[in-house]
Amino acid sequence: MTQYRLEKESGIQHGTMNSIMSARNKGIELNTVMMIAAGFNMTVIEFLDDPIFESENLEIE
């Protein structure tokens, strides 16, 4: 899926998605995560079910 299509499917604005993709956005709100998951036609649980989201892999400030 392209970034453009994900923006359209999720309803996230282009500027917001660019900030997320370029790591300029240091934090992301739960609502945005929910919108991205919906854009992929997934539940939040399905979306976050990946080792990259395990606590030892996260940069928590």
C-alpha distance matrix in Angstrom:
0.0 3.8 6.6 8.2 6.4 6.7 10.1 11.0 10.1 11.9 14.6 14.6 16.2 14.9 17.8 17.3 13.7 15.1 18.0 16.0 13.9 17.1 19.1 21.6 21.3 23.5 23.1 20.7 22.2 21.7 20.8 17.7 16.7 17.3 15.2 12.1 12.8 13.3 10.0 8.6 11.7 13.6 17.0 17.8 19.8 17.0 14.7 17.7 18.9 18.4 21.2 19.7 20.9 24.4 27.1 28.2 24.8 24.6 26.3 28.4 30.8
3.8 0.0 3.8 5.3 5.2 6.3 8.6 10.0 10.5 12.1 13.9 13.3 14.2 12.2 15.1 15.2 11.6 12.4 15.6 14.3 12.0 14.9 17.4 19.5 19.6 22.2 22.2 20.1 21.8 22.0 20.9 17.5 17.1 18.2 15.6 12.7 14.4 14.9 11.3 11.0 14.3 16.2 19.4 19.7 22.0 19.6 16.9 19.6 21.2 20.4 22.9 20.9 22.0 25.7 28.0 29.0 25.5 25.0 26.2 28.3 30.3
6.6 3.8 0.0 3.8 5.5 5.1 6.1 8.7 9.8 10.3 11.7 10.3 10.9 8.8 11.4 11.4 7.9 8.8 12.0 10.9 8.9 11.9 14.4 16.1 16.1 19.0 19.0 16.9 18.7 19.3 18.2 14.7 14.8 16.2 13.5 10.7 13.3 14.0 10.5 11.1 14.6 16.2 18.8 18.6 21.2 19.4 16.2 18.6 20.8 20.1 22.4 20.0 20.7 24.5 26.4 27.6 24.0 23.0 23.9 25.8 27.5
8.2 5.3 3.8 0.0 3.8 5.5 5.1 6.4 8.7 10.0 10.4 9.8 9.7 7.7 11.1 11.9 9.1 10.1 13.6 13.3 11.8 14.5 17.1 18.2 18.1 21.3 21.1 18.9 20.2 20.9 19.1 15.8 16.6 17.4 14.2 12.2 14.9 14.7 11.0 12.4 15.4 17.7 20.3 20.4 23.4 21.7 18.7 21.4 23.7 23.3 25.9 23.5 24.0 27.8 29.7 31.0 27.6 26.4 27.1 28.7 30.2
6.4 5.2 5.5 3.8 0.0 3.8 5.3 5.1 6.0 8.4 9.7 10.3 11.4 10.5 14.0 14.1 11.2 13.1 16.3 15.2 14.0 17.1 19.4 20.8 20.2 23.1 22.5 19.8 20.7 20.6 18.7 15.7 16.1 16.2 13.0 11.1 13.1 12.3 8.5 9.7 12.3 15.0 18.0 18.7 21.6 19.6 17.1 20.2 22.2 22.3 25.2 23.3 23.7 27.4 29.6 31.2 27.9 26.9 28.1 29.6 31.5
6.7 6.3 5.1 5.5 3.8 0.0 3.8 5.4 5.0 5.8 8.0 8.0 10.0 9.8 12.9 12.0 9.0 11.6 14.2 12.5 11.8 15.3 17.0 18.5 17.5 20.1 19.1 16.3 17.1 16.9 15.3 12.2 12.3 12.6 9.6 7.4 9.6 9.4 5.7 7.1 10.1 12.2 14.9 15.2 18.2 16.4 13.7 16.6 19.0 19.1 22.1 20.2 20.2 24.0 26.1 27.8 24.6 23.5 24.8 26.1 28.1
10.1 8.6 6.1 5.1 5.3 3.8 0.0 3.8 5.6 5.3 5.6 5.0 6.4 6.5 9.8 9.2 7.0 9.8 12.4 11.6 11.6 14.7 16.4 17.2 16.1 19.1 18.1 15.3 16.0 16.4 14.3 11.2 12.4 12.8 9.4 8.2 11.3 10.7 7.5 10.1 12.7 14.7 16.8 16.7 20.1 18.9 16.0 18.6 21.4 21.6 24.4 22.1 21.8 25.6 27.3 29.2 26.0 24.4 25.1 26.2 27.7
11.0 10.0 8.7 6.4 5.1 5.4 3.8 0.0 3.8 5.6 5.3 7.0 8.3 9.0 12.6 12.4 10.7 13.4 16.0 15.4 15.3 18.4 20.2 20.9 19.7 22.7 21.5 18.5 18.6 18.6 16.0 13.5 14.8 14.3 10.6 10.2 12.6 10.9 7.8 10.7 12.4 15.2 17.4 18.1 21.4 20.2 17.8 20.7 23.3 24.0 27.0 25.1 24.7 28.4 30.3 32.3 29.3 27.7 28.7 29.6 31.2
10.1 10.5 9.8 8.7 6.0 5.0 5.6 3.8 0.0 3.8 5.8 8.2 10.7 11.9 15.2 14.1 12.2 15.3 17.6 16.1 16.2 19.7 21.0 22.2 20.6 23.1 21.5 18.2 18.0 17.2 14.7 12.7 13.2 12.1 8.7 8.3 9.8 7.6 4.5 7.5 8.6 11.6 14.0 15.1 18.3 16.9 15.0 18.2 20.5 21.6 24.9 23.4 22.8 26.5 28.6 30.8 27.9 26.6 28.0 28.8 30.7
11.9 12.1 10.3 10.0 8.4 5.8 5.3 5.6 3.8 0.0 3.8 5.5 8.9 10.8 13.5 11.6 10.2 13.8 15.3 13.7 14.5 18.0 18.7 19.7 17.7 20.1 18.1 14.7 14.2 13.5 11.0 8.9 9.8 8.8 5.1 5.5 7.7 6.0 3.9 7.6 8.9 10.9 12.4 12.8 16.3 15.6 13.3 16.1 18.9 20.0 23.2 21.5 20.5 24.1 25.9 28.3 25.6 23.9 25.2 25.7 27.4
14.6 13.9 11.7 10.4 9.7 8.0 5.6 5.3 5.8 3.8 0.0 3.8 6.4 9.2 11.8 10.4 10.0 13.4 15.0 14.2 15.5 18.5 19.4 19.6 17.6 20.4 18.5 15.2 14.5 14.5 11.4 9.5 11.6 10.8 7.0 8.4 11.1 9.3 7.7 11.4 12.5 14.5 15.6 15.7 19.4 19.1 16.7 19.2 22.2 23.3 26.3 24.3 23.2 26.8 28.2 30.7 28.0 25.9 26.7 27.0 28.3
14.6 13.3 10.3 9.8 10.3 8.0 5.0 7.0 8.2 5.5 3.8 0.0 3.8 6.5 8.5 6.7 6.5 10.0 11.2 10.7 12.3 15.0 15.8 15.9 13.9 16.8 15.3 12.2 12.2 13.0 10.4 7.6 10.2 10.6 7.2 7.7 11.2 10.7 9.0 12.2 14.2 15.5 16.5 15.7 19.4 19.2 16.3 18.2 21.5 22.2 24.8 22.4 21.3 25.0 26.1 28.3 25.5 23.3 23.7 24.1 25.2
16.2 14.2 10.9 9.7 11.4 10.0 6.4 8.3 10.7 8.9 6.4 3.8 0.0 3.8 5.6 5.4 6.3 8.7 10.1 10.9 12.3 14.4 15.6 15.0 13.6 17.0 16.1 13.7 14.1 15.6 13.2 10.4 13.3 14.2 10.9 11.2 14.8 14.4 12.3 15.5 17.7 19.1 20.2 19.3 22.9 22.8 19.6 21.4 24.8 25.1 27.4 24.7 23.8 27.5 28.3 30.3 27.4 25.0 25.0 25.5 26.1
14.9 12.2 8.8 7.7 10.5 9.8 6.5 9.0 11.9 10.8 9.2 6.5 3.8 0.0 3.8 5.5 5.2 6.1 8.6 9.9 10.4 12.0 14.1 13.6 13.2 16.9 16.7 14.8 16.1 17.9 16.0 12.7 15.0 16.4 13.3 12.5 16.2 16.3 13.6 16.1 18.9 20.4 21.9 21.0 24.4 23.8 20.5 22.2 25.4 25.2 27.3 24.3 24.0 27.8 28.7 30.3 27.1 24.9 24.7 25.7 26.4
17.8 15.1 11.4 11.1 14.0 12.9 9.8 12.6 15.2 13.5 11.8 8.5 5.6 3.8 0.0 3.8 5.5 5.1 6.2 8.7 9.9 10.5 12.2 10.8 10.6 14.4 14.7 13.5 15.1 17.6 16.1 12.9 15.5 17.5 14.8 14.2 18.0 18.5 16.3 18.7 21.6 22.6 23.7 22.2 25.5 25.3 21.8 22.9 26.3 25.9 27.5 24.3 23.9 27.5 27.9 29.4 26.3 23.8 23.1 23.9 24.1
17.3 15.2 11.4 11.9 14.1 12.0 9.2 12.4 14.1 11.6 10.4 6.7 5.4 5.5 3.8 0.0 3.8 5.4 5.1 6.4 8.7 10.0 10.7 9.8 8.3 11.9 11.5 9.8 11.4 13.8 12.6 9.3 11.9 14.1 11.9 11.3 15.1 16.0 14.3 16.7 19.4 19.9 20.6 18.8 22.1 22.3 18.7 19.6 23.2 22.9 24.6 21.5 20.7 24.3 24.6 26.4 23.5 20.8 20.3 20.9 21.3
13.7 11.6 7.9 9.1 11.2 9.0 7.0 10.7 12.2 10.2 10.0 6.5 6.3 5.2 5.5 3.8 0.0 3.8 5.4 5.1 6.1 8.5 9.8 10.2 9.3 12.6 12.4 10.6 12.5 14.3 13.3 9.6 11.1 13.4 11.1 9.5 13.1 14.3 12.1 13.9 17.1 17.7 18.9 17.4 20.6 20.1 16.5 17.7 21.0 20.5 22.4 19.3 19.0 22.7 23.6 25.1 21.9 19.8 19.7 20.9 21.9
15.1 12.4 8.8 10.1 13.1 11.6 9.8 13.4 15.3 13.8 13.4 10.0 8.7 6.1 5.1 5.4 3.8 0.0 3.8 5.4 5.1 5.9 8.4 8.3 8.9 12.5 13.4 12.6 15.1 17.3 16.7 13.0 14.4 17.1 14.9 13.0 16.5 17.9 15.5 17.0 20.3 21.0 22.4 20.7 23.6 23.0 19.3 20.2 23.3 22.3 23.7 20.4 20.5 24.1 24.8 25.8 22.5 20.5 19.9 21.4 22.1
18.0 15.6 12.0 13.6 16.3 14.2 12.4 16.0 17.6 15.3 15.0 11.2 10.1 8.6 6.2 5.1 5.4 3.8 0.0 3.8 5.6 5.3 6.0 5.0 5.2 8.9 10.1 10.0 12.9 15.7 15.6 12.2 13.7 16.7 15.2 13.7 17.1 18.9 17.1 18.6 21.8 21.9 22.6 20.4 23.2 23.2 19.4 19.7 23.0 21.9 23.0 19.4 19.2 22.6 22.8 23.8 20.7 18.2 17.2 18.4 18.7
16.0 14.3 10.9 13.3 15.2 12.5 11.6 15.4 16.1 13.7 14.2 10.7 10.9 9.9 8.7 6.4 5.1 5.4 3.8 0.0 3.8 5.6 5.2 6.4 5.3 8.1 8.6 7.9 11.0 13.2 13.6 10.1 10.7 14.0 13.0 10.9 14.0 16.3 14.8 15.8 19.0 18.7 19.4 17.1 19.7 19.5 15.8 15.9 19.2 18.2 19.3 15.9 15.6 19.1 19.5 20.8 17.6 15.3 14.9 16.2 17.2
13.9 12.0 8.9 11.8 14.0 11.8 11.6 15.3 16.2 14.5 15.5 12.3 12.3 10.4 9.9 8.7 6.1 5.1 5.6 3.8 0.0 3.8 5.5 7.8 8.3 10.8 11.9 11.4 14.5 16.3 16.6 12.9 12.9 16.1 14.8 12.0 14.9 17.2 15.1 15.5 19.1 19.0 20.4 18.4 20.8 20.0 16.2 16.7 19.4 17.9 19.0 15.6 16.2 19.7 20.6 21.4 17.8 16.2 16.1 18.2 19.5
17.1 14.9 11.9 14.5 17.1 15.3 14.7 18.4 19.7 18.0 18.5 15.0 14.4 12.0 10.5 10.0 8.5 5.9 5.3 5.6 3.8 0.0 3.8 5.5 7.7 10.1 12.3 12.8 16.3 18.6 19.2 15.6 16.0 19.3 18.1 15.6 18.5 20.9 18.8 19.3 22.9 22.8 23.9 21.8 24.0 23.3 19.6 19.6 22.4 20.5 21.0 17.4 18.2 21.3 21.8 22.0 18.6 16.9 15.9 18.1 18.9
19.1 17.4 14.4 17.1 19.4 17.0 16.4 20.2 21.0 18.7 19.4 15.8 15.6 14.1 12.2 10.7 9.8 8.4 6.0 5.2 5.5 3.8 0.0 3.8 5.3 6.6 9.1 10.4 14.1 16.6 17.8 14.6 14.6 18.3 17.8 15.5 18.2 20.9 19.4 19.9 23.3 22.5 23.1 20.5 22.4 22.3 18.6 18.0 20.8 19.0 19.1 15.4 15.7 18.7 18.6 19.0 15.7 13.6 12.3 14.4 15.0
21.6 19.5 16.1 18.2 20.8 18.5 17.2 20.9 22.2 19.7 19.6 15.9 15.0 13.6 10.8 9.8 10.2 8.3 5.0 6.4 7.8 5.5 3.8 0.0 3.8 6.1 9.0 10.7 14.1 17.2 18.1 15.1 16.0 19.5 18.8 17.1 20.2 22.5 21.1 22.1 25.4 24.9 25.3 22.5 24.8 25.0 21.3 20.7 23.8 22.3 22.5 18.8 18.7 21.5 21.1 21.6 18.7 16.1 14.2 15.6 15.3
21.3 19.6 16.1 18.1 20.2 17.5 16.1 19.7 20.6 17.7 17.6 13.9 13.6 13.2 10.6 8.3 9.3 8.9 5.2 5.3 8.3 7.7 5.3 3.8 0.0 3.8 5.6 7.0 10.4 13.6 14.6 11.8 12.9 16.4 16.0 14.8 17.7 20.0 19.1 20.4 23.3 22.6 22.6 19.7 22.1 22.7 19.1 18.3 21.8 20.8 21.2 17.6 16.9 19.8 19.2 20.3 17.7 14.7 13.1 13.7 13.7
23.5 22.2 19.0 21.3 23.1 20.1 19.1 22.7 23.1 20.1 20.4 16.8 17.0 16.9 14.4 11.9 12.6 12.5 8.9 8.1 10.8 10.1 6.6 6.1 3.8 0.0 3.8 7.0 10.4 13.4 15.3 13.2 13.6 17.2 17.6 16.4 18.8 21.5 21.1 22.0 24.7 23.4 23.0 19.7 21.6 22.6 19.1 17.7 20.9 19.8 19.7 16.2 15.2 17.5 16.4 17.4 15.2 11.9 9.8 10.1 9.8
23.1 22.2 19.0 21.1 22.5 19.1 18.1 21.5 21.5 18.1 18.5 15.3 16.1 16.7 14.7 11.5 12.4 13.4 10.1 8.6 11.9 12.3 9.1 9.0 5.6 3.8 0.0 3.7 6.8 9.7 11.9 10.3 10.7 14.1 15.0 14.3 16.4 19.0 19.2 20.2 22.5 21.0 20.1 16.8 18.8 20.2 17.0 15.5 19.0 18.5 18.9 15.7 13.9 16.3 15.3 17.1 15.2 11.6 10.4 9.8 10.0
20.7 20.1 16.9 18.9 19.8 16.3 15.3 18.5 18.2 14.7 15.2 12.2 13.7 14.8 13.5 9.8 10.6 12.6 10.0 7.9 11.4 12.8 10.4 10.7 7.0 7.0 3.7 0.0 3.8 6.6 8.3 6.6 7.2 10.5 11.3 10.9 13.0 15.4 15.8 17.0 19.2 17.8 16.9 13.7 16.2 17.6 14.4 13.5 17.2 17.3 18.4 15.5 13.4 16.4 16.0 18.3 16.3 13.0 12.7 12.2 13.1
22.2 21.8 18.7 20.2 20.7 17.1 16.0 18.6 18.0 14.2 14.5 12.2 14.1 16.1 15.1 11.4 12.5 15.1 12.9 11.0 14.5 16.3 14.1 14.1 10.4 10.4 6.8 3.8 0.0 3.8 5.4 5.3 6.6 8.8 10.0 10.9 12.7 14.5 15.5 17.2 18.6 17.3 15.8 12.7 15.4 17.4 14.6 13.9 17.7 18.6 20.0 17.6 15.0 17.7 17.3 20.2 18.6 15.3 15.4 14.2 15.0
21.7 22.0 19.3 20.9 20.6 16.9 16.4 18.6 17.2 13.5 14.5 13.0 15.6 17.9 17.6 13.8 14.3 17.3 15.7 13.2 16.3 18.6 16.6 17.2 13.6 13.4 9.7 6.6 3.8 0.0 3.8 5.4 5.0 6.2 8.6 9.9 10.5 12.3 14.1 15.5 16.3 14.6 12.6 9.4 12.1 14.4 12.2 11.6 15.2 16.8 18.6 16.9 13.9 16.5 16.6 19.8 18.5 15.6 16.5 15.3 16.8
20.8 20.9 18.2 19.1 18.7 15.3 14.3 16.0 14.7 11.0 11.4 10.4 13.2 16.0 16.1 12.6 13.3 16.7 15.6 13.6 16.6 19.2 17.8 18.1 14.6 15.3 11.9 8.3 5.4 3.8 0.0 3.8 5.5 5.0 6.2 8.7 9.9 10.5 12.3 14.5 15.0 14.0 12.4 10.2 13.5 15.4 13.3 13.7 17.3 19.0 21.3 19.6 16.9 19.8 20.1 23.3 21.7 19.0 19.8 18.8 20.0
17.7 17.5 14.7 15.8 15.7 12.2 11.2 13.5 12.7 8.9 9.5 7.6 10.4 12.7 12.9 9.3 9.6 13.0 12.2 10.1 12.9 15.6 14.6 15.1 11.8 13.2 10.3 6.6 5.3 5.4 3.8 0.0 3.8 5.3 5.0 6.2 8.6 9.7 10.4 12.6 14.1 13.4 12.8 10.5 14.0 15.1 12.3 13.0 16.7 17.8 20.1 17.9 15.8 19.1 19.7 22.5 20.3 17.7 18.4 18.1 19.4
16.7 17.1 14.8 16.6 16.1 12.3 12.4 14.8 13.2 9.8 11.6 10.2 13.3 15.0 15.5 11.9 11.1 14.4 13.7 10.7 12.9 16.0 14.6 16.0 12.9 13.6 10.7 7.2 6.6 5.0 5.5 3.8 0.0 3.8 5.4 5.1 6.2 8.6 9.8 10.8 12.3 10.8 10.0 7.3 10.5 11.6 8.6 9.2 12.9 14.1 16.5 14.6 12.4 15.8 16.8 19.7 17.6 15.3 16.7 16.6 18.6
17.3 18.2 16.2 17.4 16.2 12.6 12.8 14.3 12.1 8.8 10.8 10.6 14.2 16.4 17.5 14.1 13.4 17.1 16.7 14.0 16.1 19.3 18.3 19.5 16.4 17.2 14.1 10.5 8.8 6.2 5.0 5.3 3.8 0.0 3.8 5.5 5.1 6.2 8.6 10.0 10.3 9.0 7.7 5.9 9.6 10.8 8.9 10.2 13.5 15.5 18.4 17.2 14.8 17.9 19.2 22.3 20.5 18.5 20.1 19.8 21.9
15.2 15.6 13.5 14.2 13.0 9.6 9.4 10.6 8.7 5.1 7.0 7.2 10.9 13.3 14.8 11.9 11.1 14.9 15.2 13.0 14.8 18.1 17.8 18.8 16.0 17.6 15.0 11.3 10.0 8.6 6.2 5.0 5.4 3.8 0.0 3.8 5.4 5.1 6.1 8.8 9.6 9.7 9.7 8.9 12.7 13.1 10.8 12.8 16.0 17.6 20.6 19.1 17.3 20.7 22.1 24.9 22.6 20.6 22.0 22.0 23.8
12.1 12.7 10.7 12.2 11.1 7.4 8.2 10.2 8.3 5.5 8.4 7.7 11.2 12.5 14.2 11.3 9.5 13.0 13.7 10.9 12.0 15.6 15.5 17.1 14.8 16.4 14.3 10.9 10.9 9.9 8.7 6.2 5.1 5.5 3.8 0.0 3.8 5.4 4.9 6.5 8.7 8.6 9.6 8.6 12.1 11.6 8.6 10.9 14.0 15.0 18.0 16.3 15.0 18.7 20.4 22.9 20.2 18.6 20.1 20.8 22.9
12.8 14.4 13.3 14.9 13.1 9.6 11.3 12.6 9.8 7.7 11.1 11.2 14.8 16.2 18.0 15.1 13.1 16.5 17.1 14.0 14.9 18.5 18.2 20.2 17.7 18.8 16.4 13.0 12.7 10.5 9.9 8.6 6.2 5.1 5.4 3.8 0.0 3.8 5.3 5.2 6.3 5.0 5.9 5.6 8.8 8.1 5.8 8.7 11.3 13.0 16.4 15.4 14.1 17.4 19.6 22.2 19.9 18.7 20.8 21.4 23.9
13.3 14.9 14.0 14.7 12.3 9.4 10.7 10.9 7.6 6.0 9.3 10.7 14.4 16.3 18.5 16.0 14.3 17.9 18.9 16.3 17.2 20.9 20.9 22.5 20.0 21.5 19.0 15.4 14.5 12.3 10.5 9.7 8.6 6.2 5.1 5.4 3.8 0.0 3.8 5.3 4.7 5.4 6.6 7.8 11.1 10.4 9.1 12.2 14.5 16.5 20.0 19.2 17.8 21.1 23.2 25.9 23.7 22.4 24.4 24.7 27.1
10.0 11.3 10.5 11.0 8.5 5.7 7.5 7.8 4.5 3.9 7.7 9.0 12.3 13.6 16.3 14.3 12.1 15.5 17.1 14.8 15.1 18.8 19.4 21.1 19.1 21.1 19.2 15.8 15.5 14.1 12.3 10.4 9.8 8.6 6.1 4.9 5.3 3.8 0.0 3.8 5.3 7.4 9.8 10.7 13.9 12.5 10.5 13.8 16.1 17.3 20.7 19.5 18.7 22.2 24.5 26.8 24.1 22.9 24.7 25.5 27.7
8.6 11.0 11.1 12.4 9.7 7.1 10.1 10.7 7.5 7.6 11.4 12.2 15.5 16.1 18.7 16.7 13.9 17.0 18.6 15.8 15.5 19.3 19.9 22.1 20.4 22.0 20.2 17.0 17.2 15.5 14.5 12.6 10.8 10.0 8.8 6.5 5.2 5.3 3.8 0.0 3.8 5.4 8.6 10.0 12.3 10.1 8.4 12.0 13.6 14.7 18.2 17.4 17.1 20.5 23.1 25.3 22.6 21.9 24.2 25.3 27.9
11.7 14.3 14.6 15.4 12.3 10.1 12.7 12.4 8.6 8.9 12.5 14.2 17.7 18.9 21.6 19.4 17.1 20.3 21.8 19.0 19.1 22.9 23.3 25.4 23.3 24.7 22.5 19.2 18.6 16.3 15.0 14.1 12.3 10.3 9.6 8.7 6.3 4.7 5.3 3.8 0.0 3.8 7.0 9.7 11.8 9.7 9.3 13.1 14.2 16.1 19.9 19.7 18.9 22.0 24.7 27.1 24.8 24.2 26.6 27.4 30.1
13.6 16.2 16.2 17.7 15.0 12.2 14.7 15.2 11.6 10.9 14.5 15.5 19.1 20.4 22.6 19.9 17.7 21.0 21.9 18.7 19.0 22.8 22.5 24.9 22.6 23.4 21.0 17.8 17.3 14.6 14.0 13.4 10.8 9.0 9.7 8.6 5.0 5.4 7.4 5.4 3.8 0.0 3.8 6.5 8.0 6.0 6.2 9.7 10.7 13.1 16.8 16.9 15.8 18.7 21.4 24.0 22.0 21.5 24.2 24.8 27.7
17.0 19.4 18.8 20.3 18.0 14.9 16.8 17.4 14.0 12.4 15.6 16.5 20.2 21.9 23.7 20.6 18.9 22.4 22.6 19.4 20.4 23.9 23.1 25.3 22.6 23.0 20.1 16.9 15.8 12.6 12.4 12.8 10.0 7.7 9.7 9.6 5.9 6.6 9.8 8.6 7.0 3.8 0.0 3.8 5.3 5.2 6.2 8.7 9.9 13.0 16.5 16.9 15.0 17.5 19.9 22.8 21.3 20.5 23.3 23.4 26.2
17.8 19.7 18.6 20.4 18.7 15.2 16.7 18.1 15.1 12.8 15.7 15.7 19.3 21.0 22.2 18.8 17.4 20.7 20.4 17.1 18.4 21.8 20.5 22.5 19.7 19.7 16.8 13.7 12.7 9.4 10.2 10.5 7.3 5.9 8.9 8.6 5.6 7.8 10.7 10.0 9.7 6.5 3.8 0.0 3.8 5.4 4.9 6.1 8.4 11.3 14.5 14.4 12.0 14.6 16.6 19.7 18.3 17.1 19.7 19.7 22.5
19.8 22.0 21.2 23.4 21.6 18.2 20.1 21.4 18.3 16.3 19.4 19.4 22.9 24.4 25.5 22.1 20.6 23.6 23.2 19.7 20.8 24.0 22.4 24.8 22.1 21.6 18.8 16.2 15.4 12.1 13.5 14.0 10.5 9.6 12.7 12.1 8.8 11.1 13.9 12.3 11.8 8.0 5.3 3.8 0.0 3.8 5.4 5.3 6.0 9.6 12.6 13.5 11.1 12.8 15.2 18.3 17.3 16.8 19.9 19.8 23.0
17.0 19.6 19.4 21.7 19.6 16.4 18.9 20.2 16.9 15.6 19.1 19.2 22.8 23.8 25.3 22.3 20.1 23.0 23.2 19.5 20.0 23.3 22.3 25.0 22.7 22.6 20.2 17.6 17.4 14.4 15.4 15.1 11.6 10.8 13.1 11.6 8.1 10.4 12.5 10.1 9.7 6.0 5.2 5.4 3.8 0.0 3.8 5.6 5.2 8.3 12.0 12.9 11.6 13.7 16.7 19.2 17.7 17.8 21.0 21.6 24.9
14.7 16.9 16.2 18.7 17.1 13.7 16.0 17.8 15.0 13.3 16.7 16.3 19.6 20.5 21.8 18.7 16.5 19.3 19.4 15.8 16.2 19.6 18.6 21.3 19.1 19.1 17.0 14.4 14.6 12.2 13.3 12.3 8.6 8.9 10.8 8.6 5.8 9.1 10.5 8.4 9.3 6.2 6.2 4.9 5.4 3.8 0.0 3.8 5.6 7.5 11.1 10.9 9.7 12.6 15.4 17.9 15.8 15.4 18.4 19.2 22.4
17.7 19.6 18.6 21.4 20.2 16.6 18.6 20.7 18.2 16.1 19.2 18.2 21.4 22.2 22.9 19.6 17.7 20.2 19.7 15.9 16.7 19.6 18.0 20.7 18.3 17.7 15.5 13.5 13.9 11.6 13.7 13.0 9.2 10.2 12.8 10.9 8.7 12.2 13.8 12.0 13.1 9.7 8.7 6.1 5.3 5.6 3.8 0.0 3.8 5.6 8.5 8.4 6.3 9.0 11.7 14.3 12.7 12.3 15.4 16.1 19.4
18.9 21.2 20.8 23.7 22.2 19.0 21.4 23.3 20.5 18.9 22.2 21.5 24.8 25.4 26.3 23.2 21.0 23.3 23.0 19.2 19.4 22.4 20.8 23.8 21.8 20.9 19.0 17.2 17.7 15.2 17.3 16.7 12.9 13.5 16.0 14.0 11.3 14.5 16.1 13.6 14.2 10.7 9.9 8.4 6.0 5.2 5.6 3.8 0.0 3.8 7.0 8.6 7.4 8.9 12.2 14.4 13.1 13.8 17.3 18.2 21.8
18.4 20.4 20.1 23.3 22.3 19.1 21.6 24.0 21.6 20.0 23.3 22.2 25.1 25.2 25.9 22.9 20.5 22.3 21.9 18.2 17.9 20.5 19.0 22.3 20.8 19.8 18.5 17.3 18.6 16.8 19.0 17.8 14.1 15.5 17.6 15.0 13.0 16.5 17.3 14.7 16.1 13.1 13.0 11.3 9.6 8.3 7.5 5.6 3.8 0.0 3.8 5.4 5.8 7.4 11.1 12.4 10.6 11.9 15.5 17.1 20.8
21.2 22.9 22.4 25.9 25.2 22.1 24.4 27.0 24.9 23.2 26.3 24.8 27.4 27.3 27.5 24.6 22.4 23.7 23.0 19.3 19.0 21.0 19.1 22.5 21.2 19.7 18.9 18.4 20.0 18.6 21.3 20.1 16.5 18.4 20.6 18.0 16.4 20.0 20.7 18.2 19.9 16.8 16.5 14.5 12.6 12.0 11.1 8.5 7.0 3.8 0.0 3.8 5.3 5.3 8.9 9.3 7.7 10.0 13.7 15.5 19.3
19.7 20.9 20.0 23.5 23.3 20.2 22.1 25.1 23.4 21.5 24.3 22.4 24.7 24.3 24.3 21.5 19.3 20.4 19.4 15.9 15.6 17.4 15.4 18.8 17.6 16.2 15.7 15.5 17.6 16.9 19.6 17.9 14.6 17.2 19.1 16.3 15.4 19.2 19.5 17.4 19.7 16.9 16.9 14.4 13.5 12.9 10.9 8.4 8.6 5.4 3.8 0.0 3.8 5.6 8.4 8.7 5.8 7.4 10.8 13.1 16.7
20.9 22.0 20.7 24.0 23.7 20.2 21.8 24.7 22.8 20.5 23.2 21.3 23.8 24.0 23.9 20.7 19.0 20.5 19.2 15.6 16.2 18.2 15.7 18.7 16.9 15.2 13.9 13.4 15.0 13.9 16.9 15.8 12.4 14.8 17.3 15.0 14.1 17.8 18.7 17.1 18.9 15.8 15.0 12.0 11.1 11.6 9.7 6.3 7.4 5.8 5.3 3.8 0.0 3.8 6.3 8.2 6.3 6.4 10.0 11.3 14.9
24.4 25.7 24.5 27.8 27.4 24.0 25.6 28.4 26.5 24.1 26.8 25.0 27.5 27.8 27.5 24.3 22.7 24.1 22.6 19.1 19.7 21.3 18.7 21.5 19.8 17.5 16.3 16.4 17.7 16.5 19.8 19.1 15.8 17.9 20.7 18.7 17.4 21.1 22.2 20.5 22.0 18.7 17.5 14.6 12.8 13.7 12.6 9.0 8.9 7.4 5.3 5.6 3.8 0.0 3.8 5.6 5.5 6.7 10.4 11.3 15.1
27.1 28.0 26.4 29.7 29.6 26.1 27.3 30.3 28.6 25.9 28.2 26.1 28.3 28.7 27.9 24.6 23.6 24.8 22.8 19.5 20.6 21.8 18.6 21.1 19.2 16.4 15.3 16.0 17.3 16.6 20.1 19.7 16.8 19.2 22.1 20.4 19.6 23.2 24.5 23.1 24.7 21.4 19.9 16.6 15.2 16.7 15.4 11.7 12.2 11.1 8.9 8.4 6.3 3.8 0.0 3.8 5.4 5.3 8.3 8.4 12.1
28.2 29.0 27.6 31.0 31.2 27.8 29.2 32.3 30.8 28.3 30.7 28.3 30.3 30.3 29.4 26.4 25.1 25.8 23.8 20.8 21.4 22.0 19.0 21.6 20.3 17.4 17.1 18.3 20.2 19.8 23.3 22.5 19.7 22.3 24.9 22.9 22.2 25.9 26.8 25.3 27.1 24.0 22.8 19.7 18.3 19.2 17.9 14.3 14.4 12.4 9.3 8.7 8.2 5.6 3.8 0.0 3.8 5.7 8.1 9.3 12.7
24.8 25.5 24.0 27.6 27.9 24.6 26.0 29.3 27.9 25.6 28.0 25.5 27.4 27.1 26.3 23.5 21.9 22.5 20.7 17.6 17.8 18.6 15.7 18.7 17.7 15.2 15.2 16.3 18.6 18.5 21.7 20.3 17.6 20.5 22.6 20.2 19.9 23.7 24.1 22.6 24.8 22.0 21.3 18.3 17.3 17.7 15.8 12.7 13.1 10.6 7.7 5.8 6.3 5.5 5.4 3.8 0.0 3.8 6.8 9.2 12.7
24.6 25.0 23.0 26.4 26.9 23.5 24.4 27.7 26.6 23.9 25.9 23.3 25.0 24.9 23.8 20.8 19.8 20.5 18.2 15.3 16.2 16.9 13.6 16.1 14.7 11.9 11.6 13.0 15.3 15.6 19.0 17.7 15.3 18.5 20.6 18.6 18.7 22.4 22.9 21.9 24.2 21.5 20.5 17.1 16.8 17.8 15.4 12.3 13.8 11.9 10.0 7.4 6.4 6.7 5.3 5.7 3.8 0.0 3.8 5.8 9.4
26.3 26.2 23.9 27.1 28.1 24.8 25.1 28.7 28.0 25.2 26.7 23.7 25.0 24.7 23.1 20.3 19.7 19.9 17.2 14.9 16.1 15.9 12.3 14.2 13.1 9.8 10.4 12.7 15.4 16.5 19.8 18.4 16.7 20.1 22.0 20.1 20.8 24.4 24.7 24.2 26.6 24.2 23.3 19.7 19.9 21.0 18.4 15.4 17.3 15.5 13.7 10.8 10.0 10.4 8.3 8.1 6.8 3.8 0.0 3.8 6.5
28.4 28.3 25.8 28.7 29.6 26.1 26.2 29.6 28.8 25.7 27.0 24.1 25.5 25.7 23.9 20.9 20.9 21.4 18.4 16.2 18.2 18.1 14.4 15.6 13.7 10.1 9.8 12.2 14.2 15.3 18.8 18.1 16.6 19.8 22.0 20.8 21.4 24.7 25.5 25.3 27.4 24.8 23.4 19.7 19.8 21.6 19.2 16.1 18.2 17.1 15.5 13.1 11.3 11.3 8.4 9.3 9.2 5.8 3.8 0.0 3.8
30.8 30.3 27.5 30.2 31.5 28.1 27.7 31.2 30.7 27.4 28.3 25.2 26.1 26.4 24.1 21.3 21.9 22.1 18.7 17.2 19.5 18.9 15.0 15.3 13.7 9.8 10.0 13.1 15.0 16.8 20.0 19.4 18.6 21.9 23.8 22.9 23.9 27.1 27.7 27.9 30.1 27.7 26.2 22.5 23.0 24.9 22.4 19.4 21.8 20.8 19.3 16.7 14.9 15.1 12.1 12.7 12.7 9.4 6.5 3.8 0.0
